[in-house]
Amino acid sequence: MLTALPKQEMRRIGYRYLIGDLNTQSIVEVWHSDRVKTLLNLKQKDIKSSSPCSTCEIFDSCFSHLNRCWAEILKAYGDENWDYPDPRCIRAPKMKNNLKFV
């Protein structure tokens, strides 16, 4: 999900990083930008060592299929742990903020 901020800046949900500026770019340019490509194609080396994902043997499979919900990760672990696994993953640590899944 993309969020347009009041000053026409674009960010990926929950990320502290801006990924574009609609004052100077079209939404298509933002979506196809290097910044978005980097966020959508994270490598295991880009994940901080405190995240279980940094050493997970199924990292490539999980990340390549976008098999995670960024919003749930941020709600469960906070912005600073954006690179943690989806809270429904069997390798996920205890949530900082408990979420209930049905």
PyMOL commands that set and color helices and strands:
alter all, ss='L'
color gray80, all
select helices_A, chain A and resi 27-31+34-40+44-46+52-55+59-64+70-77+79-81
alter helices_A, ss='H'
color red, helices_A
select strands_A, chain A and resi 2-4+9-12+18-21
alter strands_A, ss='S'
color yellow, strands_A
deselect
rebuild
show_as cartoon
